[in-house]
Amino acid sequence: MSNNKTIDKPDFIVLSLTFNSINFIKKLDTSNMGEIIKLNRMNPVIEAERPYYLVFGSYELEGTLYNKIVDFLNHSNNLDLCLGIIGSGNRNIGPEYLITPKRICREFNLDMIFSFEAAGLSKDVEYMNNYLNDKYGKNEENL
Ligand SMILES: Cc1cc2nc3c(=O)[nH]c(=O)nc-3n(C[C@H](O)[C@H](O)[C@H](O)COP(=O)(O)O)c2cc1C
């Protein structure tokens, strides 16, 4: 069993092109979160060191975001350490809503644990806080 409660808390790796995903993640209660790591869109491939959720938006063109996420997940242990996808999109787009997170989940066999529009509403923040608290909040009681 871990003797360092922060070790079990997931990191959040975010590739955000118009700041919506990063603004959503920054609204969450940090008590059940590890580090928030922002990827650079020009050079997004880094080596994840701990379990993490991957957060990004939706863009029709592969070159905009999809290819970068593929490169990131194919690097080193990054796919194994990924706990799931958190996706942002815009429902006005219609059937292409969440096109990139859905495709990545399908192709890499990952779960989309949550999705939201733009930078999320307060109900979205509440949902994620509850999700993280249910999953990781008990660590402190168990120590
Ligand atoms: C050029 C462009 C294309 C987009 N295409 C889609 C799309 O196909 N499906 C979708 O759900 N949202 C689409 N969106 C909306 C973004 O995914 C949404 O605003 C998201 O919150 C962006 O997240 P980010 O700022 O973290 O990158 C598009 C936005 C832009 C600017």
The ligand as an ORCA input file, in Angstrom:
! r2SCAN-3c Opt
* xyz 0 1
  C     -11.764     24.673    -36.167
  C     -12.641     24.020    -35.145
  C     -13.219     22.778    -35.425
  C     -14.033     22.149    -34.488
  N     -14.591     20.934    -34.795
  C     -15.365     20.304    -33.859
  C     -15.950     19.023    -34.129
  O     -15.789     18.438    -35.194
  N     -16.695     18.439    -33.160
  C     -16.919     19.043    -31.949
  O     -17.592     18.459    -31.098
  N     -16.385     20.255    -31.658
  C     -15.617     20.904    -32.584
  N     -15.059     22.121    -32.300
  C     -15.279     22.705    -30.966
  C     -14.104     22.442    -30.028
  O     -13.776     21.082    -29.963
  C     -14.482     22.929    -28.625
  O     -14.589     24.336    -28.656
  C     -13.515     22.481    -27.570
  O     -13.983     22.967    -26.332
  C     -12.105     22.989    -27.810
  O     -11.279     22.555    -26.772
  P      -9.835     23.187    -26.550
  O      -9.988     24.695    -26.511
  O      -9.377     22.648    -25.240
  O      -8.972     22.747    -27.694
  C     -14.269     22.774    -33.243
  C     -13.681     24.016    -32.953
  C     -12.875     24.634    -33.889
  C     -12.266     25.977    -33.541
*
